[in-house]
């Protein structure tokens, strides 16, 4: 492992991490998320953040228009 890492110009721990992630992706390890699962998790967290922001905007808009109906100009 050390020789291969040296040949690639990377640290041995980096190569070890790559191999472990490859094993997870191939289903040979179950101690973490596969790359596809991690990508999906990132995507879903981003979608949730956007959805929460949209809900907050809609709440503020509803409050604004409700106030306008109570106190018309």
mmCIF file as Biopython writes it, N, C-alpha, C and O atoms, coordinates in Angstrom:
data_model
#
loop_
_atom_site.group_PDB
_atom_site.id
_atom_site.type_symbol
_atom_site.label_atom_id
_atom_site.label_alt_id
_atom_site.label_comp_id
_atom_site.label_asym_id
_atom_site.label_entity_id
_atom_site.label_seq_id
_atom_site.pdbx_PDB_ins_code
_atom_site.Cartn_x
_atom_site.Cartn_y
_atom_site.Cartn_z
_atom_site.occupancy
_atom_site.B_iso_or_equiv
_atom_site.auth_seq_id
_atom_site.auth_asym_id
_atom_site.pdbx_PDB_model_num
ATOM 1   N N  . UNK A ? 1  ? 0.833   -1.190 0.000  1.0 0.0 1  A 1 
ATOM 2   C CA . UNK A ? 1  ? 0.000   0.000  0.000  1.0 0.0 1  A 1 
ATOM 3   C C  . UNK A ? 1  ? 0.879   1.256  0.000  1.0 0.0 1  A 1 
ATOM 4   O O  . UNK A ? 1  ? 0.607   2.205  -0.735 1.0 0.0 1  A 1 
ATOM 5   N N  . UNK A ? 2  ? 1.926   1.259  0.819  1.0 0.0 2  A 1 
ATOM 6   C CA . UNK A ? 2  ? 2.808   2.424  0.903  1.0 0.0 2  A 1 
ATOM 7   C C  . UNK A ? 2  ? 3.504   2.682  -0.430 1.0 0.0 2  A 1 
ATOM 8   O O  . UNK A ? 2  ? 3.651   3.834  -0.840 1.0 0.0 2  A 1 
ATOM 9   N N  . UNK A ? 3  ? 3.927   1.630  -1.099 1.0 0.0 3  A 1 
ATOM 10  C CA . UNK A ? 3  ? 4.621   1.790  -2.375 1.0 0.0 3  A 1 
ATOM 11  C C  . UNK A ? 3  ? 3.682   2.339  -3.439 1.0 0.0 3  A 1 
ATOM 12  O O  . UNK A ? 3  ? 4.061   3.222  -4.209 1.0 0.0 3  A 1 
ATOM 13  N N  . UNK A ? 4  ? 2.475   1.826  -3.486 1.0 0.0 4  A 1 
ATOM 14  C CA . UNK A ? 4  ? 1.497   2.300  -4.478 1.0 0.0 4  A 1 
ATOM 15  C C  . UNK A ? 4  ? 1.163   3.764  -4.218 1.0 0.0 4  A 1 
ATOM 16  O O  . UNK A ? 4  ? 1.089   4.563  -5.152 1.0 0.0 4  A 1 
ATOM 17  N N  . UNK A ? 5  ? 0.962   4.119  -2.940 1.0 0.0 5  A 1 
ATOM 18  C CA . UNK A ? 5  ? 0.672   5.508  -2.595 1.0 0.0 5  A 1 
ATOM 19  C C  . UNK A ? 5  ? 1.832   6.407  -3.019 1.0 0.0 5  A 1 
ATOM 20  O O  . UNK A ? 5  ? 1.621   7.489  -3.567 1.0 0.0 5  A 1 
ATOM 21  N N  . UNK A ? 6  ? 3.040   5.957  -2.766 1.0 0.0 6  A 1 
ATOM 22  C CA . UNK A ? 6  ? 4.218   6.729  -3.181 1.0 0.0 6  A 1 
ATOM 23  C C  . UNK A ? 6  ? 4.285   6.887  -4.685 1.0 0.0 6  A 1 
ATOM 24  O O  . UNK A ? 6  ? 4.617   7.961  -5.187 1.0 0.0 6  A 1 
ATOM 25  N N  . UNK A ? 7  ? 3.967   5.813  -5.412 1.0 0.0 7  A 1 
ATOM 26  C CA . UNK A ? 7  ? 3.972   5.878  -6.878 1.0 0.0 7  A 1 
ATOM 27  C C  . UNK A ? 7  ? 2.930   6.871  -7.399 1.0 0.0 7  A 1 
ATOM 28  O O  . UNK A ? 7  ? 3.135   7.527  -8.420 1.0 0.0 7  A 1 
ATOM 29  N N  . UNK A ? 8  ? 1.819   6.965  -6.685 1.0 0.0 8  A 1 
ATOM 30  C CA . UNK A ? 8  ? 0.753   7.884  -7.098 1.0 0.0 8  A 1 
ATOM 31  C C  . UNK A ? 8  ? 0.986   9.307  -6.600 1.0 0.0 8  A 1 
ATOM 32  O O  . UNK A ? 8  ? 0.326   10.242 -7.052 1.0 0.0 8  A 1 
ATOM 33  N N  . UNK A ? 9  ? 1.919   9.468  -5.678 1.0 0.0 9  A 1 
ATOM 34  C CA . UNK A ? 9  ? 2.220   10.788 -5.135 1.0 0.0 9  A 1 
ATOM 35  C C  . UNK A ? 9  ? 1.195   11.256 -4.116 1.0 0.0 9  A 1 
ATOM 36  O O  . UNK A ? 9  ? 0.960   12.455 -3.972 1.0 0.0 9  A 1 
ATOM 37  N N  . UNK A ? 10 ? 0.583   10.306 -3.407 1.0 0.0 10 A 1 
ATOM 38  C CA . UNK A ? 10 ? -0.397  10.639 -2.382 1.0 0.0 10 A 1 
ATOM 39  C C  . UNK A ? 10 ? 0.005   9.960  -1.084 1.0 0.0 10 A 1 
ATOM 40  O O  . UNK A ? 10 ? 0.890   9.104  -1.069 1.0 0.0 10 A 1 
ATOM 41  N N  . UNK A ? 11 ? -0.647  10.343 0.001  1.0 0.0 11 A 1 
ATOM 42  C CA . UNK A ? 11 ? -0.319  9.716  1.273  1.0 0.0 11 A 1 
ATOM 43  C C  . UNK A ? 11 ? -0.959  8.322  1.347  1.0 0.0 11 A 1 
ATOM 44  O O  . UNK A ? 11 ? -1.929  8.016  0.653  1.0 0.0 11 A 1 
ATOM 45  N N  . UNK A ? 12 ? -0.388  7.518  2.193  1.0 0.0 12 A 1 
ATOM 46  C CA . UNK A ? 12 ? -0.906  6.160  2.370  1.0 0.0 12 A 1 
ATOM 47  C C  . UNK A ? 12 ? -2.320  6.189  2.949  1.0 0.0 12 A 1 
ATOM 48  O O  . UNK A ? 12 ? -3.165  5.375  2.578  1.0 0.0 12 A 1 
ATOM 49  N N  . UNK A ? 13 ? -2.569  7.121  3.850  1.0 0.0 13 A 1 
ATOM 50  C CA . UNK A ? 13 ? -3.910  7.214  4.446  1.0 0.0 13 A 1 
ATOM 51  C C  . UNK A ? 13 ? -4.946  7.628  3.403  1.0 0.0 13 A 1 
ATOM 52  O O  . UNK A ? 13 ? -6.087  7.169  3.448  1.0 0.0 13 A 1 
ATOM 53  N N  . UNK A ? 14 ? -4.561  8.481  2.474  1.0 0.0 14 A 1 
ATOM 54  C CA . UNK A ? 14 ? -5.466  8.887  1.398  1.0 0.0 14 A 1 
ATOM 55  C C  . UNK A ? 14 ? -5.827  7.677  0.534  1.0 0.0 14 A 1 
ATOM 56  O O  . UNK A ? 14 ? -6.994  7.469  0.205  1.0 0.0 14 A 1 
ATOM 57  N N  . UNK A ? 15 ? -4.833  6.893  0.175  1.0 0.0 15 A 1 
ATOM 58  C CA . UNK A ? 15 ? -5.085  5.694  -0.622 1.0 0.0 15 A 1 
ATOM 59  C C  . UNK A ? 15 ? -5.962  4.716  0.156  1.0 0.0 15 A 1 
ATOM 60  O O  . UNK A ? 15 ? -6.869  4.108  -0.411 1.0 0.0 15 A 1 
ATOM 61  N N  . UNK A ? 16 ? -5.696  4.567  1.436  1.0 0.0 16 A 1 
ATOM 62  C CA . UNK A ? 16 ? -6.500  3.681  2.271  1.0 0.0 16 A 1 
ATOM 63  C C  . UNK A ? 16 ? -7.966  4.129  2.285  1.0 0.0 16 A 1 
ATOM 64  O O  . UNK A ? 16 ? -8.877  3.305  2.208  1.0 0.0 16 A 1 
ATOM 65  N N  . UNK A ? 17 ? -8.176  5.444  2.384  1.0 0.0 17 A 1 
ATOM 66  C CA . UNK A ? 17 ? -9.544  5.985  2.365  1.0 0.0 17 A 1 
ATOM 67  C C  . UNK A ? 17 ? -10.230 5.713  1.028  1.0 0.0 17 A 1 
ATOM 68  O O  . UNK A ? 17 ? -11.409 5.359  0.995  1.0 0.0 17 A 1 
ATOM 69  N N  . UNK A ? 18 ? -9.496  5.876  -0.074 1.0 0.0 18 A 1 
ATOM 70  C CA . UNK A ? 18 ? -10.057 5.605  -1.395 1.0 0.0 18 A 1 
ATOM 71  C C  . UNK A ? 18 ? -10.468 4.141  -1.528 1.0 0.0 18 A 1 
ATOM 72  O O  . UNK A ? 18 ? -11.540 3.831  -2.047 1.0 0.0 18 A 1 
ATOM 73  N N  . UNK A ? 19 ? -9.608  3.253  -1.056 1.0 0.0 19 A 1 
ATOM 74  C CA . UNK A ? 19 ? -9.894  1.819  -1.137 1.0 0.0 19 A 1 
ATOM 75  C C  . UNK A ? 19 ? -11.120 1.484  -0.289 1.0 0.0 19 A 1 
ATOM 76  O O  . UNK A ? 19 ? -11.996 0.736  -0.722 1.0 0.0 19 A 1 
ATOM 77  N N  . UNK A ? 20 ? -11.176 2.040  0.916  1.0 0.0 20 A 1 
ATOM 78  C CA . UNK A ? 20 ? -12.316 1.783  1.796  1.0 0.0 20 A 1 
ATOM 79  C C  . UNK A ? 20 ? -13.611 2.295  1.159  1.0 0.0 20 A 1 
ATOM 80  O O  . UNK A ? 20 ? -14.637 1.619  1.222  1.0 0.0 20 A 1 
ATOM 81  N N  . UNK A ? 21 ? -13.570 3.491  0.543  1.0 0.0 21 A 1 
ATOM 82  C CA . UNK A ? 21 ? -14.762 4.035  -0.102 1.0 0.0 21 A 1 
ATOM 83  C C  . UNK A ? 21 ? -15.165 3.172  -1.297 1.0 0.0 21 A 1 
ATOM 84  O O  . UNK A ? 21 ? -16.352 2.951  -1.535 1.0 0.0 21 A 1 
ATOM 85  N N  . UNK A ? 22 ? -14.188 2.692  -2.036 1.0 0.0 22 A 1 
ATOM 86  C CA . UNK A ? 22 ? -14.481 1.786  -3.142 1.0 0.0 22 A 1 
ATOM 87  C C  . UNK A ? 22 ? -15.140 0.507  -2.661 1.0 0.0 22 A 1 
ATOM 88  O O  . UNK A ? 22 ? -16.064 0.002  -3.298 1.0 0.0 22 A 1 
ATOM 89  N N  . UNK A ? 23 ? -14.671 -0.015 -1.543 1.0 0.0 23 A 1 
ATOM 90  C CA . UNK A ? 23 ? -15.283 -1.209 -0.959 1.0 0.0 23 A 1 
ATOM 91  C C  . UNK A ? 23 ? -16.729 -0.934 -0.529 1.0 0.0 23 A 1 
ATOM 92  O O  . UNK A ? 23 ? -17.601 -1.785 -0.702 1.0 0.0 23 A 1 
ATOM 93  N N  . UNK A ? 24 ? -16.978 0.249  0.026  1.0 0.0 24 A 1 
ATOM 94  C CA . UNK A ? 24 ? -18.352 0.610  0.409  1.0 0.0 24 A 1 
ATOM 95  C C  . UNK A ? 24 ? -19.242 0.695  -0.828 1.0 0.0 24 A 1 
ATOM 96  O O  . UNK A ? 24 ? -20.371 0.204  -0.834 1.0 0.0 24 A 1 
ATOM 97  N N  . UNK A ? 25 ? -18.710 1.326  -1.874 1.0 0.0 25 A 1 
ATOM 98  C CA . UNK A ? 25 ? -19.484 1.480  -3.106 1.0 0.0 25 A 1 
ATOM 99  C C  . UNK A ? 25 ? -19.795 0.127  -3.747 1.0 0.0 25 A 1 
ATOM 100 O O  . UNK A ? 25 ? -20.841 -0.037 -4.374 1.0 0.0 25 A 1 
ATOM 101 N N  . UNK A ? 26 ? -18.895 -0.835 -3.592 1.0 0.0 26 A 1 
ATOM 102 C CA . UNK A ? 26 ? -19.088 -2.171 -4.163 1.0 0.0 26 A 1 
ATOM 103 C C  . UNK A ? 26 ? -19.874 -3.097 -3.236 1.0 0.0 26 A 1 
ATOM 104 O O  . UNK A ? 26 ? -20.180 -4.231 -3.603 1.0 0.0 26 A 1 
ATOM 105 N N  . UNK A ? 27 ? -20.202 -2.615 -2.032 1.0 0.0 27 A 1 
ATOM 106 C CA . UNK A ? 27 ? -20.978 -3.416 -1.098 1.0 0.0 27 A 1 
ATOM 107 C C  . UNK A ? 27 ? -20.163 -4.380 -0.255 1.0 0.0 27 A 1 
ATOM 108 O O  . UNK A ? 27 ? -20.726 -5.256 0.400  1.0 0.0 27 A 1 
ATOM 109 N N  . UNK A ? 28 ? -18.848 -4.231 -0.262 1.0 0.0 28 A 1 
ATOM 110 C CA . UNK A ? 28 ? -17.997 -5.120 0.527  1.0 0.0 28 A 1 
ATOM 111 C C  . UNK A ? 28 ? -17.788 -4.622 1.952  1.0 0.0 28 A 1 
ATOM 112 O O  . UNK A ? 28 ? -17.256 -5.343 2.797  1.0 0.0 28 A 1 
ATOM 113 N N  . UNK A ? 29 ? -18.207 -3.394 2.213  1.0 0.0 29 A 1 
ATOM 114 C CA . UNK A ? 29 ? -18.107 -2.829 3.563  1.0 0.0 29 A 1 
ATOM 115 C C  . UNK A ? 29 ? -19.432 -2.178 3.899  1.0 0.0 29 A 1 
ATOM 116 O O  . UNK A ? 29 ? -20.110 -1.643 3.023  1.0 0.0 29 A 1 
ATOM 117 N N  . UNK A ? 30 ? -19.796 -2.224 5.155  1.0 0.0 30 A 1 
ATOM 118 C CA . UNK A ? 30 ? -21.049 -1.619 5.576  1.0 0.0 30 A 1 
ATOM 119 C C  . UNK A ? 30 ? -20.867 -0.578 6.654  1.0 0.0 30 A 1 
ATOM 120 O O  . UNK A ? 30 ? -21.813 -0.266 7.378  1.0 0.0 30 A 1 
ATOM 121 N N  . UNK A ? 31 ? -19.671 -0.034 6.775  1.0 0.0 31 A 1 
ATOM 122 C CA . UNK A ? 31 ? -19.374 0.893  7.875  1.0 0.0 31 A 1 
ATOM 123 C C  . UNK A ? 31 ? -19.430 2.354  7.460  1.0 0.0 31 A 1 
ATOM 124 O O  . UNK A ? 31 ? -18.673 3.174  7.979  1.0 0.0 31 A 1 
ATOM 125 N N  . UNK A ? 32 ? -20.295 2.682  6.552  1.0 0.0 32 A 1 
ATOM 126 C CA . UNK A ? 32 ? -20.418 4.070  6.124  1.0 0.0 32 A 1 
ATOM 127 C C  . UNK A ? 32 ? -21.333 4.165  4.928  1.0 0.0 32 A 1 
ATOM 128 O O  . UNK A ? 32 ? -21.938 3.178  4.510  1.0 0.0 32 A 1 
ATOM 129 N N  . UNK A ? 33 ? -21.430 5.362  4.381  1.0 0.0 33 A 1 
ATOM 130 C CA . UNK A ? 33 ? -22.290 5.594  3.233  1.0 0.0 33 A 1 
ATOM 131 C C  . UNK A ? 33 ? -21.530 5.377  1.935  1.0 0.0 33 A 1 
ATOM 132 O O  . UNK A ? 33 ? -20.367 5.761  1.805  1.0 0.0 33 A 1 
ATOM 133 N N  . UNK A ? 34 ? -22.202 4.757  0.984  1.0 0.0 34 A 1 
ATOM 134 C CA . UNK A ? 34 ? -21.651 4.650  -0.359 1.0 0.0 34 A 1 
ATOM 135 C C  . UNK A ? 34 ? -21.675 6.046  -0.983 1.0 0.0 34 A 1 
ATOM 136 O O  . UNK A ? 34 ? -22.394 6.926  -0.510 1.0 0.0 34 A 1 
ATOM 137 N N  . UNK A ? 35 ? -20.909 6.243  -2.016 1.0 0.0 35 A 1 
ATOM 138 C CA . UNK A ? 35 ? -20.826 7.546  -2.666 1.0 0.0 35 A 1 
ATOM 139 C C  . UNK A ? 35 ? -22.195 8.014  -3.136 1.0 0.0 35 A 1 
ATOM 140 O O  . UNK A ? 35 ? -22.544 9.182  -2.962 1.0 0.0 35 A 1 
ATOM 141 N N  . UNK A ? 36 ? -22.970 7.120  -3.726 1.0 0.0 36 A 1 
ATOM 142 C CA . UNK A ? 36 ? -24.305 7.491  -4.210 1.0 0.0 36 A 1 
ATOM 143 C C  . UNK A ? 36 ? -25.208 7.900  -3.053 1.0 0.0 36 A 1 
ATOM 144 O O  . UNK A ? 36 ? -25.990 8.842  -3.181 1.0 0.0 36 A 1 
ATOM 145 N N  . UNK A ? 37 ? -25.108 7.199  -1.924 1.0 0.0 37 A 1 
ATOM 146 C CA . UNK A ? 37 ? -25.913 7.544  -0.753 1.0 0.0 37 A 1 
ATOM 147 C C  . UNK A ? 37 ? -25.501 8.903  -0.195 1.0 0.0 37 A 1 
ATOM 148 O O  . UNK A ? 37 ? -26.351 9.706  0.188  1.0 0.0 37 A 1 
ATOM 149 N N  . UNK A ? 38 ? -24.216 9.151  -0.152 1.0 0.0 38 A 1 
ATOM 150 C CA . UNK A ? 38 ? -23.729 10.441 0.347  1.0 0.0 38 A 1 
ATOM 151 C C  . UNK A ? 38 ? -24.198 11.566 -0.568 1.0 0.0 38 A 1 
ATOM 152 O O  . UNK A ? 38 ? -24.626 12.616 -0.089 1.0 0.0 38 A 1 
ATOM 153 N N  . UNK A ? 39 ? -24.122 11.354 -1.883 1.0 0.0 39 A 1 
ATOM 154 C CA . UNK A ? 39 ? -24.582 12.366 -2.839 1.0 0.0 39 A 1 
ATOM 155 C C  . UNK A ? 39 ? -26.076 12.641 -2.668 1.0 0.0 39 A 1 
ATOM 156 O O  . UNK A ? 39 ? -26.516 13.789 -2.723 1.0 0.0 39 A 1 
ATOM 157 N N  . UNK A ? 40 ? -26.853 11.567 -2.459 1.0 0.0 40 A 1 
ATOM 158 C CA . UNK A ? 40 ? -28.287 11.733 -2.251 1.0 0.0 40 A 1 
ATOM 159 C C  . UNK A ? 40 ? -28.562 12.501 -0.964 1.0 0.0 40 A 1 
ATOM 160 O O  . UNK A ? 40 ? -29.441 13.362 -0.938 1.0 0.0 40 A 1 
ATOM 161 N N  . UNK A ? 41 ? -27.835 12.207 0.089  1.0 0.0 41 A 1 
ATOM 162 C CA . UNK A ? 41 ? -28.005 12.901 1.357  1.0 0.0 41 A 1 
ATOM 163 C C  . UNK A ? 41 ? -27.719 14.393 1.211  1.0 0.0 41 A 1 
ATOM 164 O O  . UNK A ? 41 ? -28.454 15.225 1.744  1.0 0.0 41 A 1 
ATOM 165 N N  . UNK A ? 42 ? -26.661 14.725 0.496  1.0 0.0 42 A 1 
ATOM 166 C CA . UNK A ? 42 ? -26.324 16.131 0.257  1.0 0.0 42 A 1 
ATOM 167 C C  . UNK A ? 42 ? -27.447 16.808 -0.533 1.0 0.0 42 A 1 
ATOM 168 O O  . UNK A ? 42 ? -27.859 17.922 -0.210 1.0 0.0 42 A 1 
ATOM 169 N N  . UNK A ? 43 ? -27.935 16.126 -1.571 1.0 0.0 43 A 1 
ATOM 170 C CA . UNK A ? 43 ? -29.008 16.683 -2.399 1.0 0.0 43 A 1 
ATOM 171 C C  . UNK A ? 43 ? -30.278 16.901 -1.582 1.0 0.0 43 A 1 
ATOM 172 O O  . UNK A ? 43 ? -30.917 17.946 -1.701 1.0 0.0 43 A 1 
ATOM 173 N N  . UNK A ? 44 ? -30.650 15.923 -0.753 1.0 0.0 44 A 1 
ATOM 174 C CA . UNK A ? 44 ? -31.864 16.038 0.049  1.0 0.0 44 A 1 
ATOM 175 C C  . UNK A ? 44 ? -31.744 17.127 1.107  1.0 0.0 44 A 1 
ATOM 176 O O  . UNK A ? 44 ? -32.714 17.836 1.376  1.0 0.0 44 A 1 
ATOM 177 N N  . UNK A ? 45 ? -30.574 17.266 1.705  1.0 0.0 45 A 1 
ATOM 178 C CA . UNK A ? 45 ? -30.378 18.339 2.687  1.0 0.0 45 A 1 
ATOM 179 C C  . UNK A ? 45 ? -30.503 19.704 2.018  1.0 0.0 45 A 1 
ATOM 180 O O  . UNK A ? 45 ? -31.072 20.632 2.592  1.0 0.0 45 A 1 
ATOM 181 N N  . UNK A ? 46 ? -29.973 19.822 0.808  1.0 0.0 46 A 1 
ATOM 182 C CA . UNK A ? 46 ? -30.074 21.077 0.065  1.0 0.0 46 A 1 
ATOM 183 C C  . UNK A ? 46 ? -31.539 21.371 -0.263 1.0 0.0 46 A 1 
ATOM 184 O O  . UNK A ? 46 ? -31.994 22.503 -0.096 1.0 0.0 46 A 1 
ATOM 185 N N  . UNK A ? 47 ? -32.280 20.363 -0.727 1.0 0.0 47 A 1 
ATOM 186 C CA . UNK A ? 47 ? -33.695 20.540 -1.047 1.0 0.0 47 A 1 
ATOM 187 C C  . UNK A ? 47 ? -34.482 20.947 0.198  1.0 0.0 47 A 1 
ATOM 188 O O  . UNK A ? 47 ? -35.362 21.805 0.121  1.0 0.0 47 A 1 
ATOM 189 N N  . UNK A ? 48 ? -34.173 20.339 1.338  1.0 0.0 48 A 1 
ATOM 190 C CA . UNK A ? 48 ? -34.862 20.676 2.582  1.0 0.0 48 A 1 
ATOM 191 C C  . UNK A ? 48 ? -34.583 22.126 2.976  1.0 0.0 48 A 1 
ATOM 192 O O  . UNK A ? 48 ? -35.486 22.847 3.403  1.0 0.0 48 A 1 
ATOM 193 N N  . UNK A ? 49 ? -33.341 22.540 2.830  1.0 0.0 49 A 1 
ATOM 194 C CA . UNK A ? 49 ? -32.976 23.922 3.169  1.0 0.0 49 A 1 
ATOM 195 C C  . UNK A ? 49 ? -33.759 24.907 2.291  1.0 0.0 49 A 1 
ATOM 196 O O  . UNK A ? 49 ? -34.254 25.919 2.787  1.0 0.0 49 A 1 
ATOM 197 N N  . UNK A ? 50 ? -33.870 24.615 0.997  1.0 0.0 50 A 1 
ATOM 198 C CA . UNK A ? 50 ? -34.612 25.475 0.075  1.0 0.0 50 A 1 
ATOM 199 C C  . UNK A ? 50 ? -36.091 25.467 0.432  1.0 0.0 50 A 1 
ATOM 200 O O  . UNK A ? 50 ? -36.724 26.523 0.444  1.0 0.0 50 A 1 
ATOM 201 N N  . UNK A ? 51 ? -36.655 24.295 0.726  1.0 0.0 51 A 1 
ATOM 202 C CA . UNK A ? 51 ? -38.071 24.196 1.074  1.0 0.0 51 A 1 
ATOM 203 C C  . UNK A ? 51 ? -38.379 24.991 2.341  1.0 0.0 51 A 1 
ATOM 204 O O  . UNK A ? 51 ? -39.404 25.670 2.410  1.0 0.0 51 A 1 
ATOM 205 N N  . UNK A ? 52 ? -37.505 24.913 3.339  1.0 0.0 52 A 1 
ATOM 206 C CA . UNK A ? 52 ? -37.708 25.683 4.572  1.0 0.0 52 A 1 
ATOM 207 C C  . UNK A ? 52 ? -37.675 27.182 4.292  1.0 0.0 52 A 1 
ATOM 208 O O  . UNK A ? 52 ? -38.465 27.939 4.857  1.0 0.0 52 A 1 
ATOM 209 N N  . UNK A ? 53 ? -36.772 27.606 3.432  1.0 0.0 53 A 1 
ATOM 210 C CA . UNK A ? 53 ? -36.688 29.017 3.068  1.0 0.0 53 A 1 
ATOM 211 C C  . UNK A ? 53 ? -37.957 29.455 2.334  1.0 0.0 53 A 1 
ATOM 212 O O  . UNK A ? 53 ? -38.481 30.539 2.591  1.0 0.0 53 A 1 
ATOM 213 N N  . UNK A ? 54 ? -38.449 28.614 1.424  1.0 0.0 54 A 1 
ATOM 214 C CA . UNK A ? 54 ? -39.673 28.936 0.697  1.0 0.0 54 A 1 
ATOM 215 C C  . UNK A ? 54 ? -40.865 29.042 1.642  1.0 0.0 54 A 1 
ATOM 216 O O  . UNK A ? 54 ? -41.693 29.940 1.489  1.0 0.0 54 A 1 
ATOM 217 N N  . UNK A ? 55 ? -40.962 28.146 2.609  1.0 0.0 55 A 1 
ATOM 218 C CA . UNK A ? 55 ? -42.052 28.202 3.593  1.0 0.0 55 A 1 
ATOM 219 C C  . UNK A ? 55 ? -41.969 29.495 4.392  1.0 0.0 55 A 1 
ATOM 220 O O  . UNK A ? 55 ? -42.988 30.140 4.639  1.0 0.0 55 A 1 
ATOM 221 N N  . UNK A ? 56 ? -40.766 29.873 4.794  1.0 0.0 56 A 1 
ATOM 222 C CA . UNK A ? 56 ? -40.592 31.112 5.558  1.0 0.0 56 A 1 
ATOM 223 C C  . UNK A ? 56 ? -41.013 32.319 4.725  1.0 0.0 56 A 1 
ATOM 224 O O  . UNK A ? 56 ? -41.655 33.232 5.244  1.0 0.0 56 A 1 
ATOM 225 N N  . UNK A ? 57 ? -40.662 32.336 3.454  1.0 0.0 57 A 1 
ATOM 226 C CA . UNK A ? 57 ? -41.064 33.442 2.572  1.0 0.0 57 A 1 
ATOM 227 C C  . UNK A ? 57 ? -42.580 33.493 2.439  1.0 0.0 57 A 1 
ATOM 228 O O  . UNK A ? 57 ? -43.176 34.569 2.489  1.0 0.0 57 A 1 
ATOM 229 N N  . UNK A ? 58 ? -43.203 32.330 2.272  1.0 0.0 58 A 1 
ATOM 230 C CA . UNK A ? 58 ? -44.662 32.293 2.152  1.0 0.0 58 A 1 
ATOM 231 C C  . UNK A ? 58 ? -45.349 32.750 3.438  1.0 0.0 58 A 1 
ATOM 232 O O  . UNK A ? 58 ? -46.375 33.427 3.379  1.0 0.0 58 A 1 
ATOM 233 N N  . UNK A ? 59 ? -44.803 32.393 4.588  1.0 0.0 59 A 1 
ATOM 234 C CA . UNK A ? 59 ? -45.364 32.843 5.863  1.0 0.0 59 A 1 
ATOM 235 C C  . UNK A ? 59 ? -45.303 34.372 5.961  1.0 0.0 59 A 1 
ATOM 236 O O  . UNK A ? 59 ? -46.268 35.018 6.368  1.0 0.0 59 A 1 
ATOM 237 N N  . UNK A ? 60 ? -44.163 34.929 5.585  1.0 0.0 60 A 1 
ATOM 238 C CA . UNK A ? 60 ? -44.016 36.381 5.658  1.0 0.0 60 A 1 
ATOM 239 C C  . UNK A ? 60 ? -44.946 37.081 4.678  1.0 0.0 60 A 1 
ATOM 240 O O  . UNK A ? 60 ? -45.525 38.120 4.993  1.0 0.0 60 A 1 
ATOM 241 N N  . UNK A ? 61 ? -45.085 36.506 3.490  1.0 0.0 61 A 1 
ATOM 242 C CA . UNK A ? 61 ? -45.983 37.095 2.502  1.0 0.0 61 A 1 
ATOM 243 C C  . UNK A ? 61 ? -47.423 37.030 2.992  1.0 0.0 61 A 1 
ATOM 244 O O  . UNK A ? 61 ? -48.170 37.997 2.839  1.0 0.0 61 A 1 
ATOM 245 N N  . UNK A ? 62 ? -47.819 35.914 3.575  1.0 0.0 62 A 1 
ATOM 246 C CA . UNK A ? 62 ? -49.181 35.785 4.092  1.0 0.0 62 A 1 
ATOM 247 C C  . UNK A ? 62 ? -49.431 36.795 5.198  1.0 0.0 62 A 1 
ATOM 248 O O  . UNK A ? 62 ? -50.496 37.410 5.252  1.0 0.0 62 A 1 
ATOM 249 N N  . UNK A ? 63 ? -48.463 36.967 6.071  1.0 0.0 63 A 1 
ATOM 250 C CA . UNK A ? 63 ? -48.608 37.938 7.158  1.0 0.0 63 A 1 
ATOM 251 C C  . UNK A ? 63 ? -48.704 39.355 6.600  1.0 0.0 63 A 1 
ATOM 252 O O  . UNK A ? 63 ? -49.500 40.160 7.085  1.0 0.0 63 A 1 
ATOM 253 N N  . UNK A ? 64 ? -47.916 39.659 5.604  1.0 0.0 64 A 1 
ATOM 254 C CA . UNK A ? 64 ? -47.938 40.988 4.982  1.0 0.0 64 A 1 
ATOM 255 C C  . UNK A ? 64 ? -49.301 41.265 4.362  1.0 0.0 64 A 1 
ATOM 256 O O  . UNK A ? 64 ? -49.883 42.326 4.589  1.0 0.0 64 A 1 
ATOM 257 N N  . UNK A ? 65 ? -49.810 40.320 3.584  1.0 0.0 65 A 1 
ATOM 258 C CA . UNK A ? 65 ? -51.088 40.534 2.916  1.0 0.0 65 A 1 
ATOM 259 C C  . UNK A ? 65 ? -52.250 40.520 3.905  1.0 0.0 65 A 1 
ATOM 260 O O  . UNK A ? 65 ? -53.246 41.210 3.687  1.0 0.0 65 A 1 
ATOM 261 N N  . UNK A ? 66 ? -52.147 39.763 4.969  1.0 0.0 66 A 1 
ATOM 262 C CA . UNK A ? 66 ? -53.173 39.771 6.009  1.0 0.0 66 A 1 
ATOM 263 C C  . UNK A ? 66 ? -53.201 41.133 6.682  1.0 0.0 66 A 1 
ATOM 264 O O  . UNK A ? 66 ? -54.281 41.652 6.964  1.0 0.0 66 A 1 
ATOM 265 N N  . UNK A ? 67 ? -52.054 41.719 6.942  1.0 0.0 67 A 1 
ATOM 266 C CA . UNK A ? 67 ? -51.984 43.044 7.551  1.0 0.0 67 A 1 
ATOM 267 C C  . UNK A ? 67 ? -52.541 44.101 6.619  1.0 0.0 67 A 1 
ATOM 268 O O  . UNK A ? 67 ? -53.186 45.044 7.077  1.0 0.0 67 A 1 
ATOM 269 N N  . UNK A ? 68 ? -52.307 43.966 5.320  1.0 0.0 68 A 1 
ATOM 270 C CA . UNK A ? 68 ? -52.831 44.910 4.342  1.0 0.0 68 A 1 
ATOM 271 C C  . UNK A ? 68 ? -54.344 44.854 4.299  1.0 0.0 68 A 1 
ATOM 272 O O  . UNK A ? 68 ? -54.999 45.882 4.126  1.0 0.0 68 A 1 
ATOM 273 N N  . UNK A ? 69 ? -54.909 43.666 4.455  1.0 0.0 69 A 1 
ATOM 274 C CA . UNK A ? 69 ? -56.373 43.526 4.432  1.0 0.0 69 A 1 
ATOM 275 C C  . UNK A ? 69 ? -56.999 44.137 5.685  1.0 0.0 69 A 1 
ATOM 276 O O  . UNK A ? 69 ? -58.127 44.629 5.635  1.0 0.0 69 A 1 
ATOM 277 N N  . UNK A ? 70 ? -56.294 44.109 6.781  1.0 0.0 70 A 1 
ATOM 278 C CA . UNK A ? 70 ? -56.807 44.676 8.022  1.0 0.0 70 A 1 
ATOM 279 C C  . UNK A ? 70 ? -56.706 46.199 7.991  1.0 0.0 70 A 1 
ATOM 280 O O  . UNK A ? 70 ? -57.621 46.902 8.422  1.0 0.0 70 A 1 
ATOM 281 N N  . UNK A ? 71 ? -55.581 46.700 7.477  1.0 0.0 71 A 1 
ATOM 282 C CA . UNK A ? 71 ? -55.329 48.148 7.414  1.0 0.0 71 A 1 
ATOM 283 C C  . UNK A ? 71 ? -55.162 48.569 5.964  1.0 0.0 71 A 1 
ATOM 284 O O  . UNK A ? 71 ? -54.037 48.837 5.542  1.0 0.0 71 A 1 
ATOM 285 N N  . UNK A ? 72 ? -56.244 48.638 5.177  1.0 0.0 72 A 1 
ATOM 286 C CA . UNK A ? 72 ? -56.083 49.036 3.782  1.0 0.0 72 A 1 
ATOM 287 C C  . UNK A ? 72 ? -55.604 50.473 3.669  1.0 0.0 72 A 1 
ATOM 288 O O  . UNK A ? 72 ? -55.935 51.301 4.517  1.0 0.0 72 A 1 
ATOM 289 N N  . UNK A ? 73 ? -54.837 50.779 2.646  1.0 0.0 73 A 1 
ATOM 290 C CA . UNK A ? 73 ? -54.291 52.123 2.448  1.0 0.0 73 A 1 
ATOM 291 C C  . UNK A ? 73 ? -55.291 53.032 1.796  1.0 0.0 73 A 1 
ATOM 292 O O  . UNK A ? 73 ? -54.996 54.203 1.555  1.0 0.0 73 A 1 
#
